[in-house]
Amino acid sequence: MAEVSIGCSGCPPDTDTVIYRVATIQQTAIAADHAEPVDPDITVWVTVTKDNGDSGRWFIDDIHY
């Protein structure tokens, strides 16, 4: 099981064509009748860019973890 938080603490400023976000993933392992947290949390930096065409779509450009 995973809980994902999206934020932008420490991200560069967004522009009209590029958005920067940070995802923090906290995982929990379930075994039999109990849950155990999985350490460490995972931090993923994501850059999303806007399509140059008229579609207005956004695409994941870069992922770092």
CHARMM-style PDB file with segment names, atoms N, HN, CA, C and O in Angstrom:
ATOM      1  N   MET     1       0.852  -1.149   0.000  1.00  0.00      PROA
ATOM      2  CA  MET     1       0.000   0.000   0.000  1.00  0.00      PROA
ATOM      3  C   MET     1       0.908   1.225   0.000  1.00  0.00      PROA
ATOM      4  O   MET     1       1.948   1.227   0.659  1.00  0.00      PROA
ATOM      5  N   ALA     2       0.521   2.264  -0.735  1.00  0.00      PROA
ATOM      6  HN  ALA     2      -0.323   2.262  -1.270  1.00  0.00      PROA
ATOM      7  CA  ALA     2       1.354   3.465  -0.815  1.00  0.00      PROA
ATOM      8  C   ALA     2       0.502   4.714  -0.645  1.00  0.00      PROA
ATOM      9  O   ALA     2      -0.631   4.787  -1.120  1.00  0.00      PROA
ATOM     10  N   GLU     3       1.072   5.688   0.040  1.00  0.00      PROA
ATOM     11  HN  GLU     3       1.992   5.629   0.426  1.00  0.00      PROA
ATOM     12  CA  GLU     3       0.458   7.013   0.154  1.00  0.00      PROA
ATOM     13  C   GLU     3       1.374   7.984  -0.568  1.00  0.00      PROA
ATOM     14  O   GLU     3       2.570   8.042  -0.283  1.00  0.00      PROA
ATOM     15  N   VAL     4       0.823   8.741  -1.496  1.00  0.00      PROA
ATOM     16  HN  VAL     4      -0.149   8.693  -1.727  1.00  0.00      PROA
ATOM     17  CA  VAL     4       1.628   9.658  -2.302  1.00  0.00      PROA
ATOM     18  C   VAL     4       1.191  11.091  -2.016  1.00  0.00      PROA
ATOM     19  O   VAL     4       0.007  11.421  -2.086  1.00  0.00      PROA
ATOM     20  N   SER     5       2.174  11.936  -1.692  1.00  0.00      PROA
ATOM     21  HN  SER     5       3.136  11.667  -1.635  1.00  0.00      PROA
ATOM     22  CA  SER     5       1.923  13.363  -1.481  1.00  0.00      PROA
ATOM     23  C   SER     5       2.625  14.133  -2.591  1.00  0.00      PROA
ATOM     24  O   SER     5       3.786  13.865  -2.898  1.00  0.00      PROA
ATOM     25  N   ILE     6       1.925  15.087  -3.193  1.00  0.00      PROA
ATOM     26  HN  ILE     6       0.982  15.305  -2.943  1.00  0.00      PROA
ATOM     27  CA  ILE     6       2.503  15.911  -4.253  1.00  0.00      PROA
ATOM     28  C   ILE     6       2.646  17.336  -3.723  1.00  0.00      PROA
ATOM     29  O   ILE     6       1.710  17.897  -3.152  1.00  0.00      PROA
ATOM     30  N   GLY     7       3.825  17.906  -3.920  1.00  0.00      PROA
ATOM     31  HN  GLY     7       4.585  17.450  -4.384  1.00  0.00      PROA
ATOM     32  CA  GLY     7       4.068  19.277  -3.486  1.00  0.00      PROA
ATOM     33  C   GLY     7       5.124  19.909  -4.362  1.00  0.00      PROA
ATOM     34  O   GLY     7       5.487  19.374  -5.410  1.00  0.00      PROA
ATOM     35  N   CYS     8       5.615  21.056  -3.919  1.00  0.00      PROA
ATOM     36  HN  CYS     8       5.320  21.490  -3.068  1.00  0.00      PROA
ATOM     37  CA  CYS     8       6.678  21.679  -4.703  1.00  0.00      PROA
ATOM     38  C   CYS     8       7.663  22.412  -3.800  1.00  0.00      PROA
ATOM     39  O   CYS     8       8.231  23.429  -4.199  1.00  0.00      PROA
ATOM     40  N   SER     9       7.868  21.910  -2.602  1.00  0.00      PROA
ATOM     41  HN  SER     9       7.407  21.084  -2.278  1.00  0.00      PROA
ATOM     42  CA  SER     9       8.851  22.496  -1.702  1.00  0.00      PROA
ATOM     43  C   SER     9      10.242  22.366  -2.312  1.00  0.00      PROA
ATOM     44  O   SER     9      10.703  21.256  -2.574  1.00  0.00      PROA
ATOM     45  N   GLY    10      10.906  23.485  -2.538  1.00  0.00      PROA
ATOM     46  HN  GLY    10      10.531  24.387  -2.325  1.00  0.00      PROA
ATOM     47  CA  GLY    10      12.242  23.467  -3.119  1.00  0.00      PROA
ATOM     48  C   GLY    10      12.271  23.395  -4.631  1.00  0.00      PROA
ATOM     49  O   GLY    10      13.351  23.338  -5.220  1.00  0.00      PROA
ATOM     50  N   CYS    11      11.111  23.396  -5.275  1.00  0.00      PROA
ATOM     51  HN  CYS    11      10.234  23.442  -4.796  1.00  0.00      PROA
ATOM     52  CA  CYS    11      11.059  23.327  -6.740  1.00  0.00      PROA
ATOM     53  C   CYS    11      11.370  24.690  -7.351  1.00  0.00      PROA
ATOM     54  O   CYS    11      11.129  25.723  -6.728  1.00  0.00      PROA
ATOM     55  N   PRO    12      11.907  24.690  -8.576  1.00  0.00      PROA
ATOM     56  CA  PRO    12      12.026  25.956  -9.306  1.00  0.00      PROA
ATOM     57  C   PRO    12      10.626  26.509  -9.598  1.00  0.00      PROA
ATOM     58  O   PRO    12       9.653  25.755  -9.571  1.00  0.00      PROA
ATOM     59  N   PRO    13      10.511  27.800  -9.873  1.00  0.00      PROA
ATOM     60  CA  PRO    13       9.198  28.370 -10.205  1.00  0.00      PROA
ATOM     61  C   PRO    13       8.627  27.758 -11.492  1.00  0.00      PROA
ATOM     62  O   PRO    13       9.367  27.443 -12.424  1.00  0.00      PROA
ATOM     63  N   ASP    14       7.299  27.597 -11.525  1.00  0.00      PROA
ATOM     64  HN  ASP    14       6.698  27.853 -10.768  1.00  0.00      PROA
ATOM     65  CA  ASP    14       6.624  27.134 -12.739  1.00  0.00      PROA
ATOM     66  C   ASP    14       6.656  28.236 -13.791  1.00  0.00      PROA
ATOM     67  O   ASP    14       6.761  29.420 -13.472  1.00  0.00      PROA
ATOM     68  N   THR    15       6.564  27.820 -15.053  1.00  0.00      PROA
ATOM     69  HN  THR    15       6.479  26.858 -15.312  1.00  0.00      PROA
ATOM     70  CA  THR    15       6.430  28.772 -16.160  1.00  0.00      PROA
ATOM     71  C   THR    15       5.151  28.422 -16.919  1.00  0.00      PROA
ATOM     72  O   THR    15       4.411  27.529 -16.505  1.00  0.00      PROA
ATOM     73  N   ASP    16       4.889  29.106 -18.008  1.00  0.00      PROA
ATOM     74  HN  ASP    16       5.490  29.831 -18.345  1.00  0.00      PROA
ATOM     75  CA  ASP    16       3.707  28.805 -18.823  1.00  0.00      PROA
ATOM     76  C   ASP    16       3.800  27.445 -19.501  1.00  0.00      PROA
ATOM     77  O   ASP    16       2.780  26.871 -19.882  1.00  0.00      PROA
ATOM     78  N   THR    17       5.030  26.920 -19.656  1.00  0.00      PROA
ATOM     79  HN  THR    17       5.858  27.386 -19.347  1.00  0.00      PROA
ATOM     80  CA  THR    17       5.210  25.665 -20.393  1.00  0.00      PROA
ATOM     81  C   THR    17       5.888  24.560 -19.593  1.00  0.00      PROA
ATOM     82  O   THR    17       6.008  23.440 -20.089  1.00  0.00      PROA
ATOM     83  N   VAL    18       6.334  24.841 -18.371  1.00  0.00      PROA
ATOM     84  HN  VAL    18       6.237  25.752 -17.968  1.00  0.00      PROA
ATOM     85  CA  VAL    18       7.025  23.831 -17.559  1.00  0.00      PROA
ATOM     86  C   VAL    18       6.528  23.906 -16.115  1.00  0.00      PROA
ATOM     87  O   VAL    18       6.427  24.987 -15.535  1.00  0.00      PROA
ATOM     88  N   ILE    19       6.219  22.732 -15.546  1.00  0.00      PROA
ATOM     89  HN  ILE    19       6.301  21.854 -16.017  1.00  0.00      PROA
ATOM     90  CA  ILE    19       5.790  22.625 -14.152  1.00  0.00      PROA
ATOM     91  C   ILE    19       6.726  21.648 -13.447  1.00  0.00      PROA
ATOM     92  O   ILE    19       7.059  20.595 -13.991  1.00  0.00      PROA
ATOM     93  N   TYR    20       7.147  22.000 -12.239  1.00  0.00      PROA
ATOM     94  HN  TYR    20       6.877  22.855 -11.797  1.00  0.00      PROA
ATOM     95  CA  TYR    20       8.021  21.153 -11.429  1.00  0.00      PROA
ATOM     96  C   TYR    20       7.259  20.721 -10.179  1.00  0.00      PROA
ATOM     97  O   TYR    20       6.617  21.543  -9.526  1.00  0.00      PROA
ATOM     98  N   ARG    21       7.330  19.439  -9.848  1.00  0.00      PROA
ATOM     99  HN  ARG    21       7.851  18.771 -10.378  1.00  0.00      PROA
ATOM    100  CA  ARG    21       6.678  18.931  -8.647  1.00  0.00      PROA
ATOM    101  C   ARG    21       7.554  17.868  -7.991  1.00  0.00      PROA
ATOM    102  O   ARG    21       8.436  17.278  -8.615  1.00  0.00      PROA
ATOM    103  N   VAL    22       7.272  17.648  -6.699  1.00  0.00      PROA
ATOM    104  HN  VAL    22       6.556  18.127  -6.192  1.00  0.00      PROA
ATOM    105  CA  VAL    22       7.952  16.613  -5.931  1.00  0.00      PROA
ATOM    106  C   VAL    22       6.886  15.672  -5.387  1.00  0.00      PROA
ATOM    107  O   VAL    22       5.903  16.119  -4.795  1.00  0.00      PROA
ATOM    108  N   ALA    23       7.077  14.378  -5.585  1.00  0.00      PROA
ATOM    109  HN  ALA    23       7.875  14.015  -6.066  1.00  0.00      PROA
ATOM    110  CA  ALA    23       6.176  13.373  -5.021  1.00  0.00      PROA
ATOM    111  C   ALA    23       6.921  12.625  -3.924  1.00  0.00      PROA
ATOM    112  O   ALA    23       8.036  12.148  -4.135  1.00  0.00      PROA
ATOM    113  N   THR    24       6.301  12.524  -2.752  1.00  0.00      PROA
ATOM    114  HN  THR    24       5.395  12.911  -2.581  1.00  0.00      PROA
ATOM    115  CA  THR    24       6.855  11.725  -1.666  1.00  0.00      PROA
ATOM    116  C   THR    24       5.981  10.488  -1.526  1.00  0.00      PROA
ATOM    117  O   THR    24       4.765  10.594  -1.366  1.00  0.00      PROA
ATOM    118  N   ILE    25       6.604   9.314  -1.587  1.00  0.00      PROA
ATOM    119  HN  ILE    25       7.592   9.229  -1.717  1.00  0.00      PROA
ATOM    120  CA  ILE    25       5.875   8.052  -1.537  1.00  0.00      PROA
ATOM    121  C   ILE    25       6.207   7.349  -0.230  1.00  0.00      PROA
ATOM    122  O   ILE    25       7.362   7.009   0.029  1.00  0.00      PROA
ATOM    123  N   GLN    26       5.173   7.133   0.601  1.00  0.00      PROA
ATOM    124  HN  GLN    26       4.235   7.409   0.391  1.00  0.00      PROA
ATOM    125  CA  GLN    26       5.321   6.391   1.848  1.00  0.00      PROA
ATOM    126  C   GLN    26       4.639   5.042   1.653  1.00  0.00      PROA
ATOM    127  O   GLN    26       3.458   4.972   1.315  1.00  0.00      PROA
ATOM    128  N   GLN    27       5.407   3.964   1.872  1.00  0.00      PROA
ATOM    129  HN  GLN    27       6.367   4.020   2.147  1.00  0.00      PROA
ATOM    130  CA  GLN    27       4.874   2.629   1.628  1.00  0.00      PROA
ATOM    131  C   GLN    27       4.612   1.899   2.941  1.00  0.00      PROA
ATOM    132  O   GLN    27       5.287   2.128   3.944  1.00  0.00      PROA
ATOM    133  N   THR    28       3.620   1.018   2.911  1.00  0.00      PROA
ATOM    134  HN  THR    28       3.071   0.832   2.095  1.00  0.00      PROA
ATOM    135  CA  THR    28       3.299   0.168   4.048  1.00  0.00      PROA
ATOM    136  C   THR    28       3.154  -1.260   3.538  1.00  0.00      PROA
ATOM    137  O   THR    28       2.434  -1.516   2.572  1.00  0.00      PROA
ATOM    138  N   ALA    29       3.843  -2.185   4.197  1.00  0.00      PROA
ATOM    139  HN  ALA    29       4.427  -1.978   4.982  1.00  0.00      PROA
ATOM    140  CA  ALA    29       3.731  -3.604   3.848  1.00  0.00      PROA
ATOM    141  C   ALA    29       2.692  -4.243   4.771  1.00  0.00      PROA
ATOM    142  O   ALA    29       2.696  -4.015   5.981  1.00  0.00      PROA
ATOM    143  N   ILE    30       1.808  -5.040   4.186  1.00  0.00      PROA
ATOM    144  HN  ILE    30       1.804  -5.225   3.204  1.00  0.00      PROA
ATOM    145  CA  ILE    30       0.785  -5.726   4.966  1.00  0.00      PROA
ATOM    146  C   ILE    30       1.116  -7.209   4.967  1.00  0.00      PROA
ATOM    147  O   ILE    30       1.229  -7.840   3.916  1.00  0.00      PROA
ATOM    148  N   ALA    31       1.271  -7.757   6.185  1.00  0.00      PROA
ATOM    149  HN  ALA    31       1.179  -7.245   7.038  1.00  0.00      PROA
ATOM    150  CA  ALA    31       1.598  -9.176   6.340  1.00  0.00      PROA
ATOM    151  C   ALA    31       0.641  -9.774   7.369  1.00  0.00      PROA
ATOM    152  O   ALA    31       0.578  -9.332   8.517  1.00  0.00      PROA
ATOM    153  N   ALA    32      -0.090 -10.773   6.936  1.00  0.00      PROA
ATOM    154  HN  ALA    32      -0.039 -11.132   6.004  1.00  0.00      PROA
ATOM    155  CA  ALA    32      -1.059 -11.449   7.803  1.00  0.00      PROA
ATOM    156  C   ALA    32      -2.032 -10.425   8.387  1.00  0.00      PROA
ATOM    157  O   ALA    32      -2.856  -9.865   7.665  1.00  0.00      PROA
ATOM    158  N   ASP    33      -1.933 -10.182   9.705  1.00  0.00      PROA
ATOM    159  HN  ASP    33      -1.264 -10.637  10.291  1.00  0.00      PROA
ATOM    160  CA  ASP    33      -2.908  -9.302  10.356  1.00  0.00      PROA
ATOM    161  C   ASP    33      -2.322  -7.974  10.835  1.00  0.00      PROA
ATOM    162  O   ASP    33      -2.909  -7.314  11.693  1.00  0.00      PROA
ATOM    163  N   HSD    34      -1.176  -7.578  10.290  1.00  0.00      PROA
ATOM    164  HN  HSD    34      -0.699  -8.114   9.593  1.00  0.00      PROA
ATOM    165  CA  HSD    34      -0.595  -6.298  10.725  1.00  0.00      PROA
ATOM    166  C   HSD    34       0.093  -5.573   9.562  1.00  0.00      PROA
ATOM    167  O   HSD    34       0.412  -6.164   8.530  1.00  0.00      PROA
ATOM    168  N   ALA    35       0.303  -4.289   9.769  1.00  0.00      PROA
ATOM    169  HN  ALA    35       0.043  -3.809  10.607  1.00  0.00      PROA
ATOM    170  CA  ALA    35       0.950  -3.454   8.752  1.00  0.00      PROA
ATOM    171  C   ALA    35       2.272  -2.932   9.297  1.00  0.00      PROA
ATOM    172  O   ALA    35       2.372  -2.569  10.469  1.00  0.00      PROA
ATOM    173  N   GLU    36       3.281  -2.899   8.441  1.00  0.00      PROA
ATOM    174  HN  GLU    36       3.201  -3.194   7.489  1.00  0.00      PROA
ATOM    175  CA  GLU    36       4.616  -2.413   8.816  1.00  0.00      PROA
ATOM    176  C   GLU    36       5.029  -1.309   7.855  1.00  0.00      PROA
ATOM    177  O   GLU    36       4.946  -1.493   6.641  1.00  0.00      PROA
ATOM    178  N   PRO    37       5.477  -0.156   8.374  1.00  0.00      PROA
ATOM    179  CA  PRO    37       5.978   0.881   7.470  1.00  0.00      PROA
ATOM    180  C   PRO    37       7.258   0.431   6.774  1.00  0.00      PROA
ATOM    181  O   PRO    37       8.082  -0.262   7.370  1.00  0.00      PROA
ATOM    182  N   VAL    38       7.420   0.821   5.530  1.00  0.00      PROA
ATOM    183  HN  VAL    38       6.751   1.384   5.046  1.00  0.00      PROA
ATOM    184  CA  VAL    38       8.620   0.501   4.757  1.00  0.00      PROA
ATOM    185  C   VAL    38       9.491   1.753   4.728  1.00  0.00      PROA
ATOM    186  O   VAL    38       9.050   2.820   4.301  1.00  0.00      PROA
ATOM    187  N   ASP    39      10.718   1.611   5.182  1.00  0.00      PROA
ATOM    188  HN  ASP    39      11.077   0.744   5.528  1.00  0.00      PROA
ATOM    189  CA  ASP    39      11.660   2.740   5.181  1.00  0.00      PROA
ATOM    190  C   ASP    39      12.726   2.511   4.139  1.00  0.00      PROA
ATOM    191  O   ASP    39      13.069   1.355   3.892  1.00  0.00      PROA
ATOM    192  N   PRO    40      13.263   3.514   3.523  1.00  0.00      PROA
ATOM    193  CA  PRO    40      12.898   4.923   3.676  1.00  0.00      PROA
ATOM    194  C   PRO    40      11.776   5.302   2.721  1.00  0.00      PROA
ATOM    195  O   PRO    40      11.428   4.543   1.816  1.00  0.00      PROA
ATOM    196  N   ASP    41      11.211   6.497   2.940  1.00  0.00      PROA
ATOM    197  HN  ASP    41      11.493   7.113   3.676  1.00  0.00      PROA
ATOM    198  CA  ASP    41      10.266   7.061   1.976  1.00  0.00      PROA
ATOM    199  C   ASP    41      11.016   7.325   0.671  1.00  0.00      PROA
ATOM    200  O   ASP    41      12.239   7.462   0.670  1.00  0.00      PROA
ATOM    201  N   ILE    42      10.290   7.394  -0.423  1.00  0.00      PROA
ATOM    202  HN  ILE    42       9.296   7.283  -0.422  1.00  0.00      PROA
ATOM    203  CA  ILE    42      10.886   7.667  -1.731  1.00  0.00      PROA
ATOM    204  C   ILE    42      10.472   9.075  -2.164  1.00  0.00      PROA
ATOM    205  O   ILE    42       9.299   9.438  -2.086  1.00  0.00      PROA
ATOM    206  N   THR    43      11.439   9.854  -2.617  1.00  0.00      PROA
ATOM    207  HN  THR    43      12.393   9.559  -2.681  1.00  0.00      PROA
ATOM    208  CA  THR    43      11.166  11.189  -3.143  1.00  0.00      PROA
ATOM    209  C   THR    43      11.438  11.184  -4.639  1.00  0.00      PROA
ATOM    210  O   THR    43      12.507  10.765  -5.082  1.00  0.00      PROA
ATOM    211  N   VAL    44      10.466  11.652  -5.414  1.00  0.00      PROA
ATOM    212  HN  VAL    44       9.598  11.992  -5.054  1.00  0.00      PROA
ATOM    213  CA  VAL    44      10.570  11.672  -6.871  1.00  0.00      PROA
ATOM    214  C   VAL    44      10.352  13.107  -7.352  1.00  0.00      PROA
ATOM    215  O   VAL    44       9.343  13.732  -7.026  1.00  0.00      PROA
ATOM    216  N   TRP    45      11.314  13.625  -8.136  1.00  0.00      PROA
ATOM    217  HN  TRP    45      12.134  13.117  -8.401  1.00  0.00      PROA
ATOM    218  CA  TRP    45      11.199  14.953  -8.738  1.00  0.00      PROA
ATOM    219  C   TRP    45      10.686  14.777 -10.160  1.00  0.00      PROA
ATOM    220  O   TRP    45      11.237  13.990 -10.930  1.00  0.00      PROA
ATOM    221  N   VAL    46       9.630  15.511 -10.511  1.00  0.00      PROA
ATOM    222  HN  VAL    46       9.183  16.151  -9.885  1.00  0.00      PROA
ATOM    223  CA  VAL    46       8.993  15.363 -11.820  1.00  0.00      PROA
ATOM    224  C   VAL    46       8.950  16.720 -12.533  1.00  0.00      PROA
ATOM    225  O   VAL    46       8.597  17.737 -11.936  1.00  0.00      PROA
ATOM    226  N   THR    47       9.314  16.715 -13.817  1.00  0.00      PROA
ATOM    227  HN  THR    47       9.601  15.889 -14.302  1.00  0.00      PROA
ATOM    228  CA  THR    47       9.178  17.893 -14.667  1.00  0.00      PROA
ATOM    229  C   THR    47       8.138  17.576 -15.737  1.00  0.00      PROA
ATOM    230  O   THR    47       8.244  16.570 -16.439  1.00  0.00      PROA
ATOM    231  N   VAL    48       7.138  18.438 -15.855  1.00  0.00      PROA
ATOM    232  HN  VAL    48       7.052  19.255 -15.285  1.00  0.00      PROA
ATOM    233  CA  VAL    48       6.064  18.259 -16.827  1.00  0.00      PROA
ATOM    234  C   VAL    48       6.112  19.437 -17.800  1.00  0.00      PROA
ATOM    235  O   VAL    48       6.220  20.590 -17.383  1.00  0.00      PROA
ATOM    236  N   THR    49       6.031  19.136 -19.108  1.00  0.00      PROA
ATOM    237  HN  THR    49       5.944  18.200 -19.447  1.00  0.00      PROA
ATOM    238  CA  THR    49       6.088  20.200 -20.117  1.00  0.00      PROA
ATOM    239  C   THR    49       4.803  20.217 -20.941  1.00  0.00      PROA
ATOM    240  O   THR    49       4.172  19.185 -21.172  1.00  0.00      PROA
ATOM    241  N   LYS    50       4.440  21.415 -21.374  1.00  0.00      PROA
ATOM    242  HN  LYS    50       4.952  22.253 -21.187  1.00  0.00      PROA
ATOM    243  CA  LYS    50       3.235  21.586 -22.186  1.00  0.00      PROA
ATOM    244  C   LYS    50       3.552  21.321 -23.648  1.00  0.00      PROA
ATOM    245  O   LYS    50       4.599  21.723 -24.158  1.00  0.00      PROA
ATOM    246  N   ASP    51       2.623  20.634 -24.315  1.00  0.00      PROA
ATOM    247  HN  ASP    51       1.773  20.308 -23.901  1.00  0.00      PROA
ATOM    248  CA  ASP    51       2.742  20.351 -25.745  1.00  0.00      PROA
ATOM    249  C   ASP    51       2.814  21.669 -26.515  1.00  0.00      PROA
ATOM    250  O   ASP    51       2.060  22.600 -26.233  1.00  0.00      PROA
ATOM    251  N   ASN    52       3.717  21.743 -27.480  1.00  0.00      PROA
ATOM    252  HN  ASN    52       4.330  20.987 -27.709  1.00  0.00      PROA
ATOM    253  CA  ASN    52       3.867  22.959 -28.283  1.00  0.00      PROA
ATOM    254  C   ASN    52       2.717  23.183 -29.255  1.00  0.00      PROA
ATOM    255  O   ASN    52       2.547  24.281 -29.784  1.00  0.00      PROA
ATOM    256  N   GLY    53       1.932  22.140 -29.487  1.00  0.00      PROA
ATOM    257  HN  GLY    53       2.071  21.248 -29.057  1.00  0.00      PROA
ATOM    258  CA  GLY    53       0.822  22.262 -30.436  1.00  0.00      PROA
ATOM    259  C   GLY    53      -0.393  22.911 -29.798  1.00  0.00      PROA
ATOM    260  O   GLY    53      -0.303  23.524 -28.734  1.00  0.00      PROA
ATOM    261  N   ASP    54      -1.521  22.769 -30.459  1.00  0.00      PROA
ATOM    262  HN  ASP    54      -1.595  22.271 -31.323  1.00  0.00      PROA
ATOM    263  CA  ASP    54      -2.766  23.373 -29.986  1.00  0.00      PROA
ATOM    264  C   ASP    54      -3.544  22.473 -29.027  1.00  0.00      PROA
ATOM    265  O   ASP    54      -4.622  22.849 -28.569  1.00  0.00      PROA
ATOM    266  N   SER    55      -3.013  21.297 -28.720  1.00  0.00      PROA
ATOM    267  HN  SER    55      -2.136  20.991 -29.092  1.00  0.00      PROA
ATOM    268  CA  SER    55      -3.767  20.343 -27.908  1.00  0.00      PROA
ATOM    269  C   SER    55      -3.892  20.778 -26.454  1.00  0.00      PROA
ATOM    270  O   SER    55      -4.859  20.415 -25.784  1.00  0.00      PROA
ATOM    271  N   GLY    56      -2.928  21.551 -25.955  1.00  0.00      PROA
ATOM    272  HN  GLY    56      -2.143  21.846 -26.499  1.00  0.00      PROA
ATOM    273  CA  GLY    56      -2.959  21.960 -24.557  1.00  0.00      PROA
ATOM    274  C   GLY    56      -2.600  20.843 -23.597  1.00  0.00      PROA
ATOM    275  O   GLY    56      -2.780  20.983 -22.387  1.00  0.00      PROA
ATOM    276  N   ARG    57      -2.093  19.732 -24.122  1.00  0.00      PROA
ATOM    277  HN  ARG    57      -1.947  19.618 -25.104  1.00  0.00      PROA
ATOM    278  CA  ARG    57      -1.740  18.588 -23.277  1.00  0.00      PROA
ATOM    279  C   ARG    57      -0.413  18.828 -22.575  1.00  0.00      PROA
ATOM    280  O   ARG    57       0.439  19.580 -23.049  1.00  0.00      PROA
ATOM    281  N   TRP    58      -0.263  18.168 -21.430  1.00  0.00      PROA
ATOM    282  HN  TRP    58      -0.955  17.557 -21.045  1.00  0.00      PROA
ATOM    283  CA  TRP    58       0.985  18.211 -20.659  1.00  0.00      PROA
ATOM    284  C   TRP    58       1.587  16.813 -20.648  1.00  0.00      PROA
ATOM    285  O   TRP    58       0.861  15.822 -20.570  1.00  0.00      PROA
ATOM    286  N   PHE    59       2.913  16.732 -20.727  1.00  0.00      PROA
ATOM    287  HN  PHE    59       3.502  17.538 -20.791  1.00  0.00      PROA
ATOM    288  CA  PHE    59       3.615  15.452 -20.771  1.00  0.00      PROA
ATOM    289  C   PHE    59       4.688  15.400 -19.695  1.00  0.00      PROA
ATOM    290  O   PHE    59       5.329  16.409 -19.398  1.00  0.00      PROA
ATOM    291  N   ILE    60       4.883  14.216 -19.109  1.00  0.00      PROA
ATOM    292  HN  ILE    60       4.362  13.397 -19.349  1.00  0.00      PROA
ATOM    293  CA  ILE    60       6.005  14.031 -18.186  1.00  0.00      PROA
ATOM    294  C   ILE    60       7.276  14.075 -19.012  1.00  0.00      PROA
ATOM    295  O   ILE    60       7.458  13.280 -19.934  1.00  0.00      PROA
ATOM    296  N   ASP    61       8.149  15.004 -18.678  1.00  0.00      PROA
ATOM    297  HN  ASP    61       8.001  15.650 -17.929  1.00  0.00      PROA
ATOM    298  CA  ASP    61       9.383  15.214 -19.425  1.00  0.00      PROA
ATOM    299  C   ASP    61      10.563  14.534 -18.747  1.00  0.00      PROA
ATOM    300  O   ASP    61      11.441  13.995 -19.420  1.00  0.00      PROA
ATOM    301  N   ASP    62      10.588  14.558 -17.404  1.00  0.00      PROA
ATOM    302  HN  ASP    62       9.875  14.997 -16.857  1.00  0.00      PROA
ATOM    303  CA  ASP    62      11.755  14.066 -16.678  1.00  0.00      PROA
ATOM    304  C   ASP    62      11.328  13.579 -15.299  1.00  0.00      PROA
ATOM    305  O   ASP    62      10.500  14.211 -14.643  1.00  0.00      PROA
ATOM    306  N   ILE    63      11.888  12.459 -14.861  1.00  0.00      PROA
ATOM    307  HN  ILE    63      12.561  11.945 -15.394  1.00  0.00      PROA
ATOM    308  CA  ILE    63      11.639  11.920 -13.520  1.00  0.00      PROA
ATOM    309  C   ILE    63      12.986  11.586 -12.891  1.00  0.00      PROA
ATOM    310  O   ILE    63      13.795  10.873 -13.485  1.00  0.00      PROA
ATOM    311  N   HSD    64      13.226  12.104 -11.686  1.00  0.00      PROA
ATOM    312  HN  HSD    64      12.569  12.683 -11.204  1.00  0.00      PROA
ATOM    313  CA  HSD    64      14.445  11.783 -10.928  1.00  0.00      PROA
ATOM    314  C   HSD    64      14.040  11.269  -9.559  1.00  0.00      PROA
ATOM    315  O   HSD    64      13.110  11.791  -8.944  1.00  0.00      PROA
ATOM    316  N   TYR    65      14.732  10.250  -9.084  1.00  0.00      PROA
ATOM    317  HN  TYR    65      15.487   9.825  -9.584  1.00  0.00      PROA
ATOM    318  CA  TYR    65      14.483   9.785  -7.719  1.00  0.00      PROA
ATOM    319  C   TYR    65      15.767   9.378  -7.073  1.00  0.00      PROA
ATOM    320  OT1 TYR    65      15.770   8.955  -5.917  1.00  0.00      PROA
TER     321      TYR     65
END
